[in-house]
């Protein structure tokens, strides 16, 4: 269940996704989910994985039992979380403390009250007894051979109210044998300069090894974490993708990337940083949340460039508009094509898509004007790479890429007396000299059209049998009112190996959908390596 990391113990990356991150609204992890995330985090190379609170709920208790048998950690140590013993009791007799030991975890994190008002109002005990609770519990766990970290809850608020007592909690934990004492911004209200000043003072006054746990309520959790490191903290607590209660915790990935790339600290095993984007997205998949496209370092837009001015500079040297090489964190640079595009954007995008423009300035100019004209009409190519590639190839070849010619299509929605609806579509087209008429039903007119188009084409192009419509978005564009407004449709299609997006624009939502469906099938055939019809 535990492993010896190739890294030394001088700096800790501590992940609490499985406990604190799981408190995010919308996340509900099964034991299997927690085991899967733990494996991803271990692959990434964090030093510690906090698995939950054994004894507090059956799921966390089961997690530790299964982890002992099923987790083969290569880099991380598993951590159990719990509280100091109850007031007026002894740690040796406290069932909650016993559950921590029975978890089998080699490291235990204890949460301790560091705010005097919380001690008196929440724990309903004295300040001296709270110190004794910390001392007794840490000493008992250390005597049982466990490594102990202590989370000082509400530390910064407590320090503001009673700095002497907050520091006394830190000093007591360290003297009792805690390896690290973590200063927690539990309410997330602190700012970087405040964090730095407090950490530096507490470090000087107590001599304890300090860590930082920052919530993101001011949007400063990552900055606060790095400010604490600047002030001397050598242990950072984070969650994958910033998951956590309310607005979340310090995001593991930008914190680690900053430490490695900006601070020059080796906090991950060799080569692990290049797995950052993959691990971020894999964990998002497990928790069933769509990855944030604009997340630093790992978002698909993190290294996306839209402005023509940027593209011109990037063509000369990508570093002119990028703070790091995206490959360092396993991401890639993307060029977005829009009405802001200039010649450099089109050339770089063509290169990205594998379309050789051959330095043809006239061709590039035509593509730029075509894109601007189409975007003015409502098309969007930054969200529809497949449609843009078809446009680009059409301009480069002097004619659209053709696998079939559509004679006509229609979609019928029948309102039946029993209140149900029937959706039927008919498509008439020519492919490889053959006229084909196909009819299909669907759960809506667009679905019926999609099926009818496939029925018509799959006889000629069996490659289309793999295609699946995986997303469908409709937006009513400005300019007209109500049902007279222009409609834009974005469709995402998959062939099982990848996805692509296509766009259609019309005053009729069905007509816009048809355009996107045509492009989706055309691009699917291009992607499959099928030669266009003569």
C-alpha positions in Angstrom: 0.0 0.0 0.0 3.0 2.3 0.5 6.1 3.0 -1.5 9.5 4.7 -1.2 9.6 7.7 -3.5 12.7 8.7 -5.4 12.3 12.2 -4.0 13.7 13.2 -0.6 11.6 14.4 2.3 12.6 18.1 2.1 9.4 19.2 0.3 6.0 17.5 0.4 3.2 17.6 -2.3 0.2 16.4 -0.3 -3.1 15.6 -2.2 -6.5 15.7 -0.4 -8.8 15.1 -3.4 -10.2 12.0 -1.9 -11.3 13.8 1.3 -11.5 17.6 0.9 -12.0 17.5 -2.9 -14.8 15.1 -2.5 -16.7 17.7 -0.6 -17.4 19.7 -3.8 -21.0 20.0 -4.7 -21.8 17.5 -7.5 -19.0 15.0 -6.6 -20.1 11.7 -5.1 -17.2 9.2 -5.1 -17.6 5.4 -4.8 -14.9 3.4 -3.3 -13.9 2.2 -6.8 -13.7 5.9 -7.8 -11.4 6.7 -4.9 -9.1 3.8 -5.7 -9.0 4.9 -9.4 -8.1 8.5 -8.5 -5.5 7.3 -6.0 -3.8 5.4 -8.8 -3.8 8.4 -11.0 -2.3 10.6 -8.3 0.4 8.0 -7.6 1.2 7.9 -11.3 1.6 11.7 -11.2 4.0 11.4 -8.3 2.5 13.2 -5.4 4.1 12.3 -2.0 1.0 11.8 0.0 -2.6 10.8 -0.8 -5.2 11.6 1.9 -7.8 8.8 1.5 -10.5 10.0 3.9 -11.7 9.6 7.5 -11.8 6.0 8.5 -14.5 5.3 11.1 -16.4 8.4 10.2 -18.4 6.7 7.4 -18.6 3.2 6.0 -17.2 4.3 2.5 -14.0 5.6 3.9 -13.5 2.6 6.2 -14.0 0.3 3.2 -11.6 2.4 1.1 -8.7 1.8 3.5 -9.5 -1.9 3.8 -9.5 -2.3 0.0 -6.5 0.0 -0.4 -4.4 -2.3 1.8 -5.1 -5.2 -0.7 -5.6 -3.4 -4.0 -3.3 -0.4 -4.1 0.3 -0.9 -5.1 1.6 2.7 -4.7 4.9 3.5 -6.3 5.4 7.1 -5.2 2.9 8.1 -2.6 2.1 7.2 1.0 -1.5 6.8 2.0 -2.8 9.1 4.7 -5.7 8.7 7.0 -7.5 11.8 8.3 -9.1 12.2 11.7 -9.5 14.5 14.7 -7.7 14.8 18.0 -9.2 12.8 20.9 -12.3 14.1 22.6 -12.2 16.5 25.5 -11.8 14.8 28.9 -10.9 11.5 27.4 -7.6 9.7 26.7 -6.3 9.1 23.2 -5.6 5.5 23.9 -9.3 5.0 24.7 -10.8 7.1 21.9 -12.6 4.9 19.3 -12.1 7.5 16.6 -8.3 7.5 17.2 -8.4 3.7 17.3 -10.0 3.7 13.8 -7.2 5.8 12.5 -4.7 3.2 13.6 -6.8 0.3 12.4 -6.9 1.9 8.9 -3.3 0.7 8.5 -2.3 4.0 7.0 1.4 4.8 7.7 0.7 8.5 7.9 -2.1 10.2 9.9 -3.3 13.8 9.6 -5.1 15.2 12.6 -7.3 18.2 12.5 -6.9 20.5 15.5 -8.6 23.7 16.5 -6.3 26.7 16.3 -9.0 29.4 16.8 -9.8 30.2 20.4 -13.5 30.9 19.7 -13.8 27.5 17.9 -12.3 25.8 20.9 -14.8 27.3 23.3 -17.9 27.4 21.1 -17.5 24.3 18.9 -15.5 21.9 21.1 -17.0 23.4 24.3 -13.8 23.0 26.2 -11.0 25.1 27.6 -8.0 26.4 25.7 -5.6 24.4 27.9 -7.6 21.2 27.4 -7.5 21.7 23.6 -3.7 21.9 23.8 -3.7 18.7 25.8 -5.9 17.0 23.2 -3.4 17.8 20.6 -0.4 16.7 22.7 -2.0 13.4 23.8 -3.2 12.4 20.4 0.0 13.2 18.5 2.1 11.5 21.1 -0.1 8.3 21.2 0.0 8.0 17.4 3.7 8.5 17.3 4.2 5.8 20.0 2.2 3.5 17.7 4.8 4.1 14.9 2.7 6.4 12.8 4.0 9.6 11.1 1.7 12.5 12.1 0.8 15.7 10.4 -1.4 18.3 12.2 -3.9 20.5 10.3 -4.5 23.7 12.3 -8.0 24.5 11.3 -9.0 28.1 10.9 -5.4 29.0 11.7 -5.3 32.4 10.0 -8.5 33.6 11.5 -7.4 32.3 14.8 -4.1 34.0 14.5 -5.8 37.3 13.8 -7.9 37.0 16.9 -5.3 35.5 19.3 -1.9 35.0 17.8 -0.3 33.8 21.0 -2.8 30.9 21.2 -2.7 30.0 17.6 1.1 29.7 17.8 0.8 27.7 21.0 -1.2 25.0 19.1 1.6 24.9 16.5 4.3 24.6 19.1 2.4 21.9 21.1 1.9 19.8 18.0 5.5 20.0 17.0 6.8 19.3 20.5 4.5 16.2 20.7 6.1 14.8 17.6 4.1 16.1 14.6 6.4 16.1 11.5 4.6 19.0 9.9 2.1 21.5 11.2 -0.2 22.8 8.5 -1.6 26.3 8.6 -5.1 26.1 7.2 -7.0 29.0 5.6 -10.2 27.2 6.2 -12.6 30.0 5.3 -10.4 30.9 2.3 -10.4 34.6 3.0 -6.7 35.4 3.1 -4.6 37.2 0.5 -1.0 36.3 -0.5 0.8 39.1 1.3 -1.1 38.3 4.5 -0.3 34.6 4.2 3.4 35.3 3.6 3.7 37.5 6.6 1.9 35.1 9.0 3.8 32.0 7.8 7.2 33.8 8.2 6.3 35.0 11.7 5.0 31.6 12.9 8.1 29.8 11.4 10.4 32.2 13.2 8.5 32.0 16.5 7.9 28.3 16.7 10.7 26.6 14.7 8.1 24.0 13.6 8.1 22.6 10.0 5.1 24.3 8.4 2.7 23.4 5.6 -0.1 25.3 3.9 -3.7 24.4 3.2 -5.6 27.1 1.2 -9.2 27.3 0.2 -10.0 29.4 -2.9 -12.8 31.7 -1.7 -10.9 34.8 -2.7 -9.6 33.2 -5.9 -6.1 33.2 -4.4 -5.6 29.6 -3.2 -2.7 28.9 -5.7 -1.1 32.3 -5.0 -1.6 31.9 -1.3 0.1 28.4 -1.4 3.1 29.8 -3.3 3.3 32.8 -1.0 3.5 30.4 2.0 6.3 28.5 0.1 8.1 31.8 -0.4 7.8 32.4 3.4 9.3 29.0 4.3 6.5 26.4 4.1 7.8 23.0 2.8 4.5 21.1 2.6 1.6 22.0 0.2 -1.9 20.6 0.4 -3.9 20.6 -2.8 -6.7 18.9 -4.7 -6.8 17.8 -8.3 -8.4 20.5 -10.5 -9.0 22.5 -7.4 -12.0 20.4 -6.4 -13.3 21.2 -2.9 -16.0 22.7 -0.7 -17.6 25.9 -1.8 -15.4 27.3 -4.6 -12.6 24.7 -4.0 -9.0 24.3 -2.9 -5.6 25.1 -4.2 -5.3 23.4 -7.5 -2.7 20.7 -7.5 -1.6 21.1 -11.1 -0.7 24.8 -11.3 0.9 24.6 -7.9 3.1 21.7 -8.9 3.8 23.2 -12.4 4.9 26.5 -10.7 7.1 24.7 -8.2 8.8 22.7 -10.9 9.0 25.2 -13.7 9.1 28.6 -12.0 10.8 27.7 -8.7 13.1 25.0 -10.0 12.0 22.6 -7.2 12.0 18.9 -7.9 8.7 17.8 -6.4 7.8 15.1 -8.9 9.6 12.0 -10.2 11.5 12.4 -13.5 9.2 12.8 -16.5 6.0 13.1 -14.4 5.3 16.7 -15.2 4.6 15.8 -18.8 1.7 13.7 -17.5 0.0 16.7 -15.9 -2.7 17.3 -18.6 -3.5 13.6 -18.9 -3.8 13.1 -15.2 -6.0 16.2 -14.8 -8.4 15.0 -17.5 -8.4 11.4 -16.3 -9.5 12.4 -12.8 -12.1 14.7 -14.2 -13.5 11.7 -16.1 -13.6 9.7 -12.9 -15.6 12.4 -11.0 -17.8 12.9 -14.0 -17.1 16.6 -14.4 -16.2 18.2 -17.7 -12.6 19.5 -17.6 -12.4 23.3 -17.4 -11.2 24.4 -20.8 -9.5 27.5 -19.4 -7.7 25.9 -16.5 -4.0 27.0 -16.3 -1.5 24.6 -17.8 -3.9 21.7 -18.6 -7.0 23.3 -20.2 -7.5 22.9 -23.9 -7.5 26.7 -24.2 -4.4 27.2 -22.0 -2.2 27.5 -25.1 -4.8 28.5 -27.7 -4.2 31.6 -29.7 -6.8 33.6 -31.6 -5.6 37.1 -32.3 -3.8 37.6 -35.6 -1.1 39.7 -33.8 -0.3 36.7 -31.6 -0.2 34.3 -34.5 2.2 36.5 -36.4 4.6 36.5 -33.4 4.2 32.8 -32.7 5.0 32.0 -36.3 8.5 33.6 -35.6 8.9 32.2 -32.1 6.1 30.4 -30.0 7.8 31.6 -26.8 6.8 35.2 -27.6 3.2 34.6 -26.5 3.6 31.5 -24.3 5.1 31.4 -20.8 6.2 27.8 -21.2 6.4 25.1 -23.8 3.0 23.4 -23.5 4.7 20.0 -24.0 6.3 20.4 -20.6 2.9 19.7 -19.0 1.6 17.4 -21.7 -0.5 20.0 -23.5 -0.4 21.4 -27.0 -0.5 24.7 -28.7 -3.7 25.4 -30.7 -4.4 28.0 -33.3 -8.0 29.3 -33.3 -9.5 30.5 -36.5 -12.0 33.3 -36.3 -12.8 36.7 -37.8 -9.8 37.9 -35.8 -7.5 35.6 -37.8 -4.7 37.0 -40.0 -2.5 35.3 -42.5 -0.2 33.9 -39.8 -3.2 32.3 -38.0 -4.3 30.5 -41.2 -0.8 29.3 -42.1 -0.2 27.9 -38.6 -3.6 26.3 -38.5 -3.1 24.8 -41.9 0.2 23.4 -40.7 -1.5 22.0 -37.5 -4.1 20.3 -39.7 -1.6 18.9 -42.1 -2.8 21.1 -45.1 0.2 22.5 -47.0 -0.6 26.0 -48.2 2.8 26.2 -49.9 3.4 29.8 -48.9 0.7 30.8 -51.4 -0.1 34.4 -50.2 -3.1 34.6 -52.6 -4.6 31.4 -51.2 -4.0 32.4 -47.6 -5.6 35.7 -48.4 -8.7 34.0 -49.8 -9.0 31.8 -46.8 -8.8 34.8 -44.4 -11.5 36.7 -46.3 -13.7 33.5 -46.5 -13.4 33.0 -42.8 -14.3 36.6 -42.0 -17.2 36.5 -44.4 -18.6 33.3 -42.9 -18.1 34.3 -39.3 -20.0 37.5 -40.1 -22.9 35.3 -41.2 -22.8 33.4 -37.9 -20.3 30.6 -38.4 -17.7 29.9 -35.7 -14.6 28.0 -36.7 -12.7 28.1 -33.4 -15.2 25.6 -32.1 -15.5 23.6 -35.4 -12.0 22.5 -36.6 -13.5 19.9 -38.9 -15.6 22.4 -40.8 -12.7 24.8 -41.1 -10.4 22.0 -42.5 -13.1 21.3 -45.1 -13.2 25.0 -46.0 -9.4 25.2 -46.1 -9.1 22.2 -48.4 -11.9 23.5 -50.7 -10.0 26.8 -51.2 -6.7 25.0 -51.7 -8.2 22.6 -54.2 -10.5 25.1 -55.9 -13.6 23.0 -55.2 -15.3 21.5 -52.2 -14.4 18.0 -51.1 -17.2 15.8 -52.5 -18.1 12.2 -51.5 -21.8 12.6 -52.4 -24.2 15.1 -53.9 -27.4 15.8 -52.1 -30.5 16.1 -54.3 -32.9 16.9 -51.5 -33.8 16.2 -47.9 -36.9 16.6 -45.8 -37.9 16.1 -42.2 -41.5 15.5 -41.0 -42.8 15.8 -37.4 -46.2 14.2 -37.0 -48.4 15.2 -34.1 -50.5 12.2 -33.2 -53.9 12.2 -31.5 -52.5 10.3 -28.5 -50.1 13.2 -27.8 -47.0 11.4 -29.1 -44.9 12.6 -32.0 -43.3 10.7 -35.0 -40.2 12.0 -36.6 -39.3 10.9 -40.1 -36.7 12.0 -42.6 -36.1 11.3 -46.2 -32.7 11.9 -48.0 -32.1 11.7 -51.7 -28.5 11.8 -52.9 -26.0 10.6 -55.5 -22.9 8.7 -54.5 -20.4 7.1 -57.0 -22.9 7.4 -59.8 -25.8 5.8 -57.9 -29.0 7.6 -56.9 -30.0 6.6 -53.4 -33.2 7.4 -51.5 -33.3 6.6 -47.8 -35.9 7.1 -45.1 -35.4 6.8 -41.3 -37.2 7.6 -38.1 -35.6 9.2 -35.0 -36.4 10.6 -31.6 -36.4 14.0 -33.2 -36.1 15.5 -36.7 -32.3 16.0 -36.5 -31.8 12.4 -35.2 -34.0 11.2 -38.1 -32.0 13.2 -40.6 -28.8 11.8 -39.2 -30.0 8.3 -39.5 -31.4 8.7 -43.0 -28.1 10.2 -44.2 -26.2 7.2 -42.7 -28.7 4.7 -44.2 -28.2 6.3 -47.6 -24.4 6.4 -47.4 -23.3 3.3 -45.5 -24.0 1.1 -48.5 -21.4 3.0 -50.4 -19.2 4.0 -47.5 -19.3 1.3 -44.8 -16.7 3.4 -42.8 -19.6 5.6 -41.7 -21.1 2.8 -39.6 -18.6 3.7 -36.8 -19.8 7.3 -36.6 -21.8 8.5 -33.6 -23.2 11.9 -32.9 -22.0 12.7 -29.3 -23.0 16.3 -28.8 -25.4 18.8 -30.3 -25.6 22.5 -29.4 -28.0 25.1 -30.7 -27.5 28.9 -30.3 -29.9 31.6 -31.5 -27.8 34.5 -32.8 -28.5 38.2 -32.5 -29.9 40.3 -35.3 -33.5 39.2 -35.6 -36.2 38.3 -33.2 -37.8 35.0 -32.1 -38.4 32.4 -34.8 -36.8 34.7 -37.5 -33.4 34.7 -35.8 -30.4 33.0 -37.4 -29.5 29.7 -35.8 -26.1 28.2 -35.3 -25.7 24.5 -34.7 -22.5 22.8 -33.5 -22.3 19.0 -33.7 -19.6 16.7 -32.3 -19.1 13.4 -33.9 -17.0 10.4 -32.9 -15.6 7.4 -34.8 -14.5 5.7 -31.6 -10.9 6.8 -32.0 -11.5 10.6 -31.8 -14.0 13.4 -32.0 -14.5 16.3 -34.4 -16.9 19.3 -34.5 -18.8 20.8 -37.4 -21.0 23.9 -37.7 -24.1 24.9 -39.7 -25.9 28.2 -39.8 -29.3 29.0 -41.2 -32.6 30.7 -40.3 -34.0 27.2 -39.8 -32.6 25.0 -37.1 -33.2 21.9 -39.2 -31.3 23.4 -42.1 -28.4 24.5 -39.9 -28.3 21.0 -38.4 -28.2 19.4 -41.9 -25.2 21.5 -42.9 -23.3 20.3 -39.8 -24.4 16.7 -40.4 -23.1 16.9 -44.0 -19.8 18.2 -42.9 -19.6 15.6 -40.1 -20.0 12.7 -42.6 -17.6 14.3 -45.2 -14.9 14.8 -42.5 -15.4 11.3 -41.2 -14.7 9.9 -44.7 -11.7 12.1 -45.1 -10.4 11.0 -41.7 -10.9 7.4 -42.6 -8.7 7.9 -45.7 -11.4 7.4 -48.3 -10.7 9.0 -51.7 -13.3 11.6 -52.8 -15.7 10.7 -55.6 -14.6 11.7 -59.1 
